[in-house]
Amino acid sequence: MTSPRWSIQTGSKFEELAGYARAVVDGDWIFVSGTAGFDAATGAFPDDPVEQTHCALAQIRDALEKAGAGLADIVRVRVYLSDAAHVMGVSKVLGETFSDPRPTNTTIICGFAVPEIKVEIEVTALKRGRVDPPGRA
């Protein structure tokens, strides 16, 4: 029997505006949308790209937990940066976050619709051990 496809919403105004989900769970696969590094407590974007990276990873961790997975289940990371000067600091955070087997990584320098955004991270995860999230058993 195939597991149903379902989505995770966070209530973000951007999710509503653009008609997307924070994450889509399809069987054991989890696809997390590009996640900008805003501080969930304040709703603002920190000035520091390293801090934005920590904020984005916290939101990604939360979405994965809702899907019954964690950061260790990530198999692919796409990192979007507003400036090449941010690569080393952001890469250091990612290097400290992921352990073997490490996910693949593509890093792209680009512009964003909101000028305060310096970092956006998108991930794909594959659950290693089948874990049903709360309310999905």
ABEGO torsion letter per residue (X at the ends): XBBBBBBBBAGBAAAAAAGBBABBBBEABBBBBBBBBBBAAAGBBBABAAAAAAAAAAAAAAAAAAAGBBAAABABBBBBBABAAAAAAAAAAAAAABBOBBBBBBBBBBBBABAABABBBBBBBBBABBBBBBGAX
